[in-house]
Amino acid sequence: MVDISKKEKIINAAVQVFQEKGIEKTKVSDIVKLAGIAQGTFYLYFPSKLSVMPAIAEVMVKKFMVEVKNEVDESDSISTQLSQIVNAIFRVTKNYREVLALIYAGLSTDDNLKNWETIYDAFYSWMSDFLTTAKLNGKIRSSVHPERTSKLMIAFIEAAAEQIYLYDAVNEEEERMQKSELIMFLEHALGIQN
């Protein structure tokens, strides 16, 4: 049996309570009750209910990274790897759409939005390394700036996935078409020749 830390219990409980009650109606007492901890323990980790949002966002970014790393096969073509990245990000967005919507709502209601870039640092770094390798191997255009492009790519892929799963009605055909257009756009932007 895995023993999770008190901080993880708080984060997991916060996600569940925020989803059930909404951000505005949730109280710290609701979170600690579900987590099975004392209210004082909550404040050892977080100064307010909204301060949990960056921790929830960190958990989600780690999920994105695990999925992408597990999906991408370095022996495949750059186009296939790009499709694998898109598929992984779409899958996480689809599976955790309620949590992601919650994070965006929570981060935008507090000063936590400024933490967003820091939360994504490891993911940006991975994507930058991916692009640097592709550039060095002549698989993408030589003028690509990996650090800047990594941020743009992640934002663009996530926005496309969110458009489908958070805002539009989800159907398989729309999902397939969105991915296809996205991949063609990225291939063109990166200068990938098929």
Secondary structure, DSSP 8 states (H G I E B T S, - for coil): -----HHHHHHHHHHHHHHHH-TTT--HHHHHHHHTS-HHHHHHH-SSSGGGHHHHHHHHHHHHHHHHHHH--TTS-HHHHHHHHHHHHHHHHHHTHHHHHHHHHHHHTSGGGGGHHHHTHHHHHHHHHHHHHHHHTTSS-TT--HHHHHHHHHHHHHHHHHIIIIIS---HHHHHHHHHHHHHHHHHHHT---
